[in-house]
């Protein structure tokens, strides 16, 4: 879940809006699996109005699907 918190940190500190994760690598690590990815931002990020503030990433209703087009869906607390 650390990578999700990193995305939240980038939003809070740099107004970074995630468009996609590129070059995703998942490998076994000493405490489970490790994830490494390059985040690609939205080119129009400056054109959005953001209402409210994301407080935290949660496991509530998290959805993870593997395959040709992997998907990770999360719900955030606002």
Secondary structure, DSSP 8 states (H G I E B T S, - for coil): -HHHHHHHHHHHHH---EEEEEEEEEEEETTEEEEEEEEEE-TTGGG----S---EE--TT-EEE-STT-EEE--EE-
